[in-house]
Amino acid sequence: MTFEDGDFYYSNPDLVPELITNYEVITTHQFPYGLTLDASANTSRITDLIQLTQIDSSDPEHPGGTYGEEVLQYRNGGKMRVNSLELGVRGNPIYRLSGFANLTWQEVKVTESADETTE
């Protein structure tokens, strides 16, 4: 009796670390009556994105044997862009009472994948 209920992962000696370049701008302004406004903008660029891919049986990297189509491997090759904005307001309008609120927007886009270009 055999069981075929698992994933097989094939090692990748050519795998390199992802490289992330990040830029961020932050500003804070204090208003009267204990009100403070915080704002930030962030952009990140990621190269050599590590992605889990399925190795097709026609791929030269496929180990062959009884693995069939169920072989997975981590590979480099993708690129990603992340942009975000954050606004925050905090205050202390009344003695011993304080509050805050935050709003965040984020856009994540894979601009190139290991399989195909998506931009």
N, C-alpha and C positions, 0 to 999 in steps of 0.2 A: 504494500500500500504506500502511495506517495501523496504528499500534500503540495499543492501549488498555491499557497496563500501568503505570499510575502514579496517584498520588493528586494531586488538585488542591486547593490550600488557598486559601481566599478570605479576604482581609484583614478585620479588624474594627476600625474606628477608634474604637469605643465601649469597647474593652477597657481595664480599669483594673487596677492591681496588686492582688494578694491582700493582705489584712490579717490578720496573725497576732498574737494576744494570748496570751502565755505566762506561766505561774506555776510556780515550782519551789521546793521546800523540800528542803534538804540537811542531814543531821546526821552527825556522826562521834563515835564513842566509842572510847577507848583502854582496853583491858583489860590486866591484868598479863601478863608474859612476852612482850611485843612483839606482842600481838594487837590489831588495829584493825578495827572494824565501821563501814562506811559505808552509809547509807540515803538514798534520795532519792525524791521523788514529783513528778511533772510533769503539768500539764494545759495543753493548747493549744486555742484556738478559732480557726478559720480562716473568714473570710467573703470573699465575692467570689472564691470558688474558681474557678480557670481550668480549664475542661474542653474537650476536643476533642469536637466534635459533628459529626454528618453533617447537612448541609443537605438537607432533602427538596425535591423539585422543586416542591412546592406552597407552600413557604416564600417569602415576598416577598424574602428575602435571597438566594435562589438566583440566580446570574448568568445562567441560561438557556443557550441555545446548545447545543453538542454535549457539554456536561459530563455530562449525564444525572444519575445518582444519586451519582456519585463525588466530590462536593464536600464538603470538610471545613473547619471554621472553629473557632477558639478563641473561647469565650464565657465570660463571668462568670455567676454565678448559683448557685453551689453553696456549701454550708457543710459544715465538717468538724470533728470533735472527736477529739482524741488524748489519751489518758491513759496514763501509764506509771509503773512502780515499778522501782527498781533496788536490789539489795542486794549488798554487796561485803564480803569479809573478806580481810584480808592479815595476814601475820605474819612474824616473824623468831624462831622458837622456838629455833633452834640457831645458834651463831656461824657466819657466812658462808653460811647457808642461809635463803632466804626463799621465800615462796609467796603466791599470791592466787587467789581465785575470785570470780566475779561471776554474778549471776542477774538477768535482766531480763524484765519482763512489759510488753507494750504492747498497747493496744486502739485501733484506728483505726476511726472510723465516719463515713461520709458521711451527714449528717443532712438535707441537701437537695441535690439535683442540679439541673443546668440544665434537665433534662427533667421531673422529677417530685420530689415530696417523698418521702423514704424513711424518715422517723422515725415 
